[in-house]
């Protein structure tokens, strides 16, 4: 009879990787077998996809190398189905892996289905291969002093637009958003952001939603056509349908509904983290970011280890700290926030902000190495005082 406690982790993004390496450390003296499943052996730095799209090369981080010495088994393949009743995961439709506990860490991707023409004519930053292909097309557009439309005024859209404009100053970049870019920031940080957009020559088109993407333009709700040799789509997200198809309870967005310890409310042997989980806090529901996702991974790893030792697990608690935004390689703005992600009093700009952003976006091996011993994102206790979890 198998006496090992079998833990399967689906997804090797920031949250899945952190859960794997931290759980391996927390359970190193216990009879536990951890399996991490991911379609690619390369770790995707989603936080830096805009750099690849602008034509930069990033380090090639391999998941087996990051996991070396942890004892975690890496399985490369697509998880095609989950049977939460039988506790089975099927990989590539032909390999079946049993589990005692499942950590569901399948992150979100850009929604390309809602607006007509996005799938056919727009590019996304969902994976390095697409970003590299976009960079190749961008280089050709730059030679002709052409135009690029970036759709989405959130942090990803802002970072992509500024990176492209800085790397290719001859390209006409238009940032398209129904609302004001950087609207989530405080007034002073937002004013600095817009000065940076002006300095880089980025045109803003706001006030109207995109209704259609054409081969050479973007159509707005008021009928305006914004010319674009290339369109980059960063607006809206969607999650994998795997959990909903498996009968695991999800919300209207497809996120797994979890309890206060991040266990599925319908199937307690399933834990959801990061973008895959609908996590409620006293101030509201967490929205998907690396900043919020990594603490869910750390909490889950610690919770599993505690339960295996017969210890009590405390509820997950989290508060946001900052909104870090790169404005090319030489500028940035950091808006510090309240726990609910509304703007706080302070912000950083310029070279200091660039340094800060690089620190919080450290290379994956470094982040996961630190995270074996300490939670890298701040979690909040009552009263908003920051606490850190140590080994």
C-alpha positions as CSV (number, residue, x, y, z in Angstrom):
1,X,0.0,0.0,0.0
2,X,1.3,3.5,-0.9
3,X,2.0,5.4,2.3
4,X,3.2,8.5,0.6
5,X,1.0,11.5,0.6
6,X,0.6,12.4,-3.1
7,X,0.4,16.1,-3.9
8,X,-0.2,17.2,-7.5
9,X,0.3,20.8,-8.5
10,X,-1.3,22.0,-11.8
11,X,0.6,24.9,-13.4
12,X,4.2,26.2,-13.0
13,X,3.7,29.9,-13.1
14,X,4.8,32.1,-10.3
15,X,2.3,30.6,-7.9
16,X,2.7,27.0,-8.9
17,X,6.4,27.1,-8.7
18,X,6.5,28.9,-5.4
19,X,4.0,26.3,-4.0
20,X,6.2,23.5,-5.2
21,X,9.5,24.6,-3.9
22,X,8.1,25.9,-0.6
23,X,6.0,22.7,0.0
24,X,9.1,20.6,-0.7
25,X,11.0,22.4,2.0
26,X,8.1,22.3,4.5
27,X,7.6,18.6,4.0
28,X,11.2,17.4,3.5
29,X,11.0,15.1,6.6
30,X,7.5,13.7,5.8
31,X,6.5,10.9,3.5
32,X,5.3,13.2,0.7
33,X,5.6,13.0,-3.1
34,X,5.1,16.2,-5.0
35,X,4.4,16.3,-8.7
36,X,4.4,19.5,-10.7
37,X,2.6,19.5,-14.1
38,X,3.2,22.2,-16.8
39,X,3.0,22.2,-20.6
40,X,6.4,23.8,-21.0
41,X,9.7,23.1,-19.4
42,X,10.6,26.8,-19.6
43,X,9.5,29.1,-16.8
44,X,7.5,32.0,-18.3
45,X,8.2,35.4,-16.7
46,X,4.8,36.8,-17.3
47,X,5.9,40.0,-15.6
48,X,8.4,40.6,-18.4
49,X,6.5,39.6,-21.5
50,X,6.4,43.3,-22.6
51,X,10.2,43.3,-22.7
52,X,10.2,40.3,-25.1
53,X,7.5,42.0,-27.2
54,X,9.6,45.1,-27.6
55,X,12.6,43.0,-28.9
56,X,14.6,42.2,-25.8
57,X,16.0,38.8,-24.9
58,X,15.4,37.3,-21.4
59,X,17.2,34.6,-19.5
60,X,16.0,31.1,-20.3
61,X,15.0,29.6,-16.9
62,X,14.3,25.9,-17.1
63,X,11.8,24.4,-14.6
64,X,13.7,21.2,-14.0
65,X,16.8,23.2,-13.1
66,X,14.9,25.4,-10.7
67,X,13.5,22.3,-9.0
68,X,16.9,20.5,-8.9
69,X,17.5,19.2,-5.4
70,X,13.9,19.7,-4.1
71,X,12.7,16.2,-4.8
72,X,9.7,17.6,-6.8
73,X,8.9,15.5,-9.9
74,X,8.3,17.5,-13.0
75,X,5.8,16.2,-15.6
76,X,5.7,18.1,-18.9
77,X,2.3,18.0,-20.5
78,X,-1.2,19.4,-20.6
79,X,-3.6,18.6,-17.8
80,X,-6.6,17.6,-19.9
81,X,-9.1,16.6,-17.2
82,X,-9.5,16.4,-13.4
83,X,-11.7,13.9,-11.6
84,X,-12.1,15.3,-8.1
85,X,-14.2,12.4,-6.9
86,X,-11.7,9.7,-7.9
87,X,-8.8,12.2,-7.3
88,X,-7.2,11.7,-10.7
89,X,-5.5,14.1,-13.1
90,X,-5.2,13.1,-16.8
91,X,-2.2,14.5,-18.7
92,X,-2.2,14.7,-22.5
93,X,-5.3,12.5,-22.5
94,X,-3.3,9.3,-21.9
95,X,-1.4,9.5,-18.6
96,X,-3.4,9.3,-15.3
97,X,-1.9,10.6,-12.1
98,X,-3.6,9.9,-8.7
99,X,-3.4,12.4,-5.9
100,X,-4.4,12.9,-2.3
101,X,-4.3,16.6,-2.6
102,X,-4.5,18.8,-5.7
103,X,-3.1,22.4,-5.8
104,X,-4.8,24.1,-8.7
105,X,-2.5,26.9,-10.0
106,X,-3.6,27.3,-13.6
107,X,-3.3,31.0,-14.2
108,X,-5.3,33.4,-16.4
109,X,-4.7,34.4,-20.0
110,X,-5.8,37.3,-22.1
111,X,-9.4,37.2,-23.2
112,X,-9.5,37.2,-27.0
113,X,-13.1,36.0,-27.5
114,X,-15.2,39.0,-26.3
115,X,-14.3,41.5,-29.0
116,X,-14.6,40.5,-32.7
117,X,-11.4,40.4,-34.6
118,X,-9.0,40.0,-31.6
119,X,-8.3,36.4,-32.2
120,X,-7.6,36.9,-35.9
121,X,-5.8,40.3,-36.0
122,X,-4.4,41.1,-32.5
123,X,-1.4,39.8,-30.6
124,X,-1.2,38.9,-26.9
125,X,1.5,38.5,-24.2
126,X,0.3,35.1,-23.1
127,X,3.5,33.2,-23.8
128,X,7.1,33.9,-24.9
129,X,6.6,32.4,-28.4
130,X,3.9,34.8,-29.3
131,X,5.8,37.7,-27.8
132,X,8.9,36.8,-29.9
133,X,6.8,36.6,-33.0
134,X,5.3,40.0,-32.2
135,X,8.8,41.4,-31.7
136,X,9.8,40.2,-35.2
137,X,6.8,41.9,-36.8
138,X,7.4,45.0,-34.7
139,X,11.0,45.3,-36.0
140,X,9.6,45.3,-39.6
141,X,7.0,48.0,-38.7
142,X,9.7,50.1,-37.1
143,X,11.7,50.1,-40.3
144,X,8.7,51.6,-42.0
145,X,8.0,54.1,-39.2
146,X,4.6,52.4,-38.8
147,X,2.0,52.3,-36.1
148,X,1.1,50.1,-33.1
149,X,-2.1,50.1,-31.1
150,X,-2.0,48.8,-27.5
151,X,-5.5,48.0,-26.3
152,X,-5.9,48.1,-22.5
153,X,-5.0,50.9,-20.1
154,X,-4.1,48.7,-17.1
155,X,-0.6,48.0,-15.9
156,X,0.2,45.5,-18.6
157,X,-0.9,47.8,-21.4
158,X,1.0,50.8,-20.0
159,X,4.2,48.7,-19.6
160,X,3.9,47.3,-23.1
161,X,3.2,50.7,-24.7
162,X,6.1,52.5,-23.0
163,X,8.5,49.6,-23.6
164,X,7.7,49.6,-27.4
165,X,7.9,53.4,-27.6
166,X,11.3,53.5,-25.9
167,X,12.8,50.7,-27.9
168,X,11.4,51.9,-31.2
169,X,11.1,55.7,-31.1
170,X,10.1,55.9,-34.7
171,X,7.0,53.8,-34.2
172,X,3.7,55.7,-33.6
173,X,2.2,54.1,-30.4
174,X,-1.4,54.6,-29.4
175,X,-2.7,53.4,-26.0
176,X,-6.4,52.7,-26.3
177,X,-8.6,52.4,-23.1
178,X,-12.2,53.1,-22.2
179,X,-11.0,54.8,-19.1
180,X,-7.9,56.8,-18.1
181,X,-4.7,54.8,-18.2
182,X,-3.4,54.4,-14.6
183,X,-6.8,55.3,-13.1
184,X,-6.1,53.0,-10.2
185,X,-3.2,55.3,-9.1
186,X,-3.3,58.4,-7.0
187,X,-3.3,61.8,-8.6
188,X,0.4,62.6,-8.3
189,X,1.5,59.2,-9.5
190,X,-0.9,59.3,-12.4
191,X,0.3,62.7,-13.4
192,X,3.9,61.4,-13.5
193,X,2.7,58.5,-15.6
194,X,1.1,60.8,-18.1
195,X,4.2,63.0,-18.3
196,X,6.2,59.8,-19.1
197,X,3.7,58.9,-21.8
198,X,4.0,62.4,-23.3
199,X,7.8,62.2,-23.2
200,X,7.7,58.9,-25.1
201,X,5.3,60.3,-27.7
202,X,2.5,57.9,-26.9
203,X,-1.0,59.0,-28.0
204,X,-3.9,58.1,-25.8
205,X,-7.3,57.2,-27.1
206,X,-9.8,57.1,-24.1
207,X,-13.5,57.3,-23.5
208,X,-14.6,54.6,-26.0
209,X,-14.4,50.8,-25.9
210,X,-13.0,48.8,-28.7
211,X,-15.8,47.2,-30.8
212,X,-13.7,45.4,-33.4
213,X,-10.1,44.8,-34.4
214,X,-9.4,45.0,-38.1
215,X,-6.2,43.9,-40.0
216,X,-4.9,47.4,-40.1
217,X,-7.0,49.4,-37.6
218,X,-9.0,49.3,-34.3
219,X,-12.6,50.3,-34.4
220,X,-14.0,52.2,-31.4
221,X,-17.6,52.4,-30.2
222,X,-18.1,55.9,-31.6
223,X,-17.1,54.7,-35.1
224,X,-13.5,56.1,-35.0
225,X,-10.9,54.0,-36.7
226,X,-7.4,54.0,-35.1
227,X,-4.8,53.0,-37.7
228,X,-2.5,50.2,-36.6
229,X,0.0,48.1,-38.5
230,X,0.1,45.9,-35.3
231,X,-2.4,45.6,-32.5
232,X,-1.4,44.3,-29.1
233,X,-4.3,43.2,-26.9
234,X,-4.0,43.4,-23.1
235,X,-7.6,44.0,-22.1
236,X,-9.5,41.4,-20.1
237,X,-8.6,38.0,-18.7
238,X,-10.1,34.5,-18.8
239,X,-9.3,31.3,-16.8
240,X,-8.9,27.7,-17.9
241,X,-12.3,25.8,-18.0
242,X,-10.7,22.7,-16.5
243,X,-12.1,23.2,-12.9
244,X,-15.7,24.0,-14.1
245,X,-15.7,21.0,-16.4
246,X,-14.6,18.8,-13.5
247,X,-17.6,19.9,-11.4
248,X,-15.6,21.9,-8.9
249,X,-17.6,24.9,-7.7
250,X,-16.6,28.0,-9.5
251,X,-17.9,31.6,-9.6
252,X,-19.3,33.5,-12.6
253,X,-15.7,34.1,-13.9
254,X,-14.7,30.4,-13.6
255,X,-12.6,30.9,-10.5
256,X,-12.6,28.1,-7.9
257,X,-14.7,29.2,-4.9
258,X,-12.5,28.6,-1.8
259,X,-12.9,28.8,2.0
260,X,-10.8,30.9,4.3
261,X,-7.9,28.5,4.1
262,X,-8.0,28.4,0.2
263,X,-9.6,24.9,0.0
264,X,-12.4,24.4,-2.6
265,X,-15.8,24.6,-0.9
266,X,-17.1,21.7,-2.9
267,X,-14.0,19.5,-2.9
268,X,-11.7,20.0,0.1
269,X,-8.9,17.9,-1.4
270,X,-8.5,20.7,-4.0
271,X,-6.8,23.9,-3.1
272,X,-6.8,26.9,-5.5
273,X,-4.2,29.6,-5.6
274,X,-3.4,32.7,-7.6
275,X,-5.5,33.7,-10.6
276,X,-7.5,30.4,-10.3
277,X,-9.0,31.2,-6.9
278,X,-11.9,33.5,-5.9
279,X,-10.4,34.7,-2.6
280,X,-12.5,37.0,-0.4
281,X,-11.0,39.3,2.2
282,X,-12.8,41.6,4.6
283,X,-12.3,44.5,2.2
284,X,-13.4,42.6,-0.9
285,X,-12.3,40.0,-3.5
286,X,-8.6,39.7,-4.5
287,X,-7.9,40.4,-8.1
288,X,-5.2,38.4,-9.9
289,X,-1.7,39.8,-9.7
290,X,1.7,38.2,-8.9
291,X,1.6,40.4,-5.7
292,X,-1.5,38.6,-4.4
293,X,-0.9,35.2,-6.0
294,X,2.4,34.4,-4.4
295,X,1.1,34.8,-0.8
296,X,-1.7,32.4,-1.7
297,X,0.9,29.9,-2.8
298,X,3.0,30.3,0.3
299,X,0.0,30.0,2.5
300,X,-1.1,26.8,0.8
301,X,2.3,25.2,1.0
302,X,2.4,26.0,4.8
303,X,-1.2,24.9,5.3
304,X,-0.6,21.5,3.7
305,X,2.5,21.0,5.8
306,X,0.8,22.0,9.0
307,X,-2.2,19.7,8.4
308,X,0.1,16.8,7.7
309,X,1.6,17.4,11.1
310,X,-1.8,17.7,12.8
311,X,-1.5,21.4,13.4
312,X,-4.2,24.0,13.0
313,X,-4.3,26.2,9.9
314,X,-5.2,29.9,10.2
315,X,-7.3,31.7,7.6
316,X,-5.5,33.4,4.7
317,X,-5.2,37.1,5.1
318,X,-3.7,39.5,2.6
319,X,-3.4,43.2,1.8
320,X,-2.0,44.9,-1.2
321,X,1.2,47.0,-0.8
322,X,2.0,48.7,-4.2
323,X,1.3,49.1,-7.9
324,X,4.7,49.0,-9.6
325,X,4.8,50.1,-13.2
326,X,7.7,50.1,-15.6
327,X,7.8,53.0,-18.0
328,X,10.5,51.5,-20.3
329,X,13.9,50.5,-19.0
330,X,14.9,53.9,-17.5
331,X,11.8,55.1,-15.8
332,X,9.0,53.7,-13.5
333,X,6.4,54.8,-11.1
334,X,5.4,53.0,-7.9
335,X,2.1,53.8,-6.2
336,X,2.0,52.5,-2.6
337,X,-1.5,51.4,-1.7
338,X,-3.9,50.6,1.1
339,X,-4.7,46.9,1.8
340,X,-7.7,47.1,-0.6
341,X,-5.4,48.3,-3.5
342,X,-6.7,51.9,-3.4
343,X,-4.0,54.6,-3.6
344,X,-2.0,55.5,-0.5
345,X,-0.2,58.7,0.3
346,X,3.2,57.8,-1.1
347,X,4.7,57.0,-4.5
348,X,8.2,56.6,-6.1
349,X,9.4,57.8,-9.5
350,X,12.4,57.8,-11.7
351,X,15.6,55.8,-11.1
352,X,14.6,54.9,-7.5
353,X,11.3,53.4,-8.8
354,X,13.3,51.5,-11.5
355,X,15.5,49.9,-8.8
356,X,12.4,49.1,-6.7
357,X,10.6,47.5,-9.6
358,X,13.7,45.4,-10.5
359,X,13.9,44.2,-6.9
360,X,10.2,43.1,-6.8
361,X,10.6,41.5,-10.2
362,X,13.7,39.5,-9.4
363,X,14.7,36.5,-11.4
364,X,12.7,33.4,-10.7
365,X,15.5,31.2,-9.3
366,X,16.3,34.0,-6.8
367,X,12.7,34.6,-5.8
368,X,11.9,30.9,-5.3
369,X,15.2,30.3,-3.4
370,X,14.2,33.1,-0.9
371,X,10.6,31.9,-0.8
372,X,11.6,28.5,0.5
373,X,12.2,30.2,3.9
374,X,10.2,33.4,3.8
375,X,7.0,34.8,2.3
376,X,8.2,37.3,-0.3
377,X,5.0,39.3,-0.4
378,X,3.6,41.1,2.6
379,X,0.5,39.8,4.3
380,X,-1.5,41.9,6.8
381,X,-2.8,41.2,10.2
382,X,-5.6,43.2,11.8
383,X,-4.9,46.9,11.9
384,X,-2.8,46.7,8.7
385,X,0.5,46.0,10.4
386,X,2.8,44.0,8.1
387,X,3.9,40.5,9.2
388,X,6.2,38.0,7.6
389,X,6.1,34.2,7.8
390,X,9.4,32.5,8.6
391,X,10.4,28.9,8.5
